[in-house]
Amino acid sequence: MNRLYHVPLSPFCRKVRLTLAEKRIEAELVEERYWEQSPDFLRRNPAGKVPVLRIEGRLLSESQAICEFLEEIAPNPPLMPRDVDGRYEVRRLCAWFDDKFHHEVTSKLLYERVNKKVTKSGYPDSKNVKSGAQRIKFHLDYLAWLLDQRRWLAGNEMSLADFTAAAHLSSLDYISDVDWNRHAVVKDWYAKIKSRPSFRSLLADQVPGFPPPAHYADLDF
């Protein structure tokens, strides 16, 4: 049985969960208290990070590498374009969200509001929260700019770029930190992603002490 060691609200874990579901690859979900750095977990990934995927006798880490591995072993439905320019654009946008967006927004909002409490590592830093709330506006504007020119984020076909962005935004939506009224085109794009069968397990997530808002699992939000 394949097994994914994950944290429910981690956008990196959600990215892998979405890819697995799209590829119809079953995997048991095992919540990992990665911050405790247990010897068993460090043997699975010495970097001490989630996600970690056990599949076909392999232990895989790093979300982008995992997703591209899954694309190689299960090419249908495709989440990477066939042309070199298209693959570049998908990878560029995946890096944008996993690096820039994560640093400027996810780590400032989700990590401050939720992770610190869960890991008992302190209280939210109001300056970080304020910064994240400000910076997400820029990123939502960038999403709108992309979607004004394309059907999906990286082009005319849905790709890993869309799932990477949706993984971050869904984590933030769980704590009501996304203004879906800022751009209708962004809300419509997210509604299409959110309505996919692969999204169902994400919408069923529950984090003790942090109930999701009513709109979180609503497909007509």
Disulfide bonds with the S-S distance in Angstrom:
none
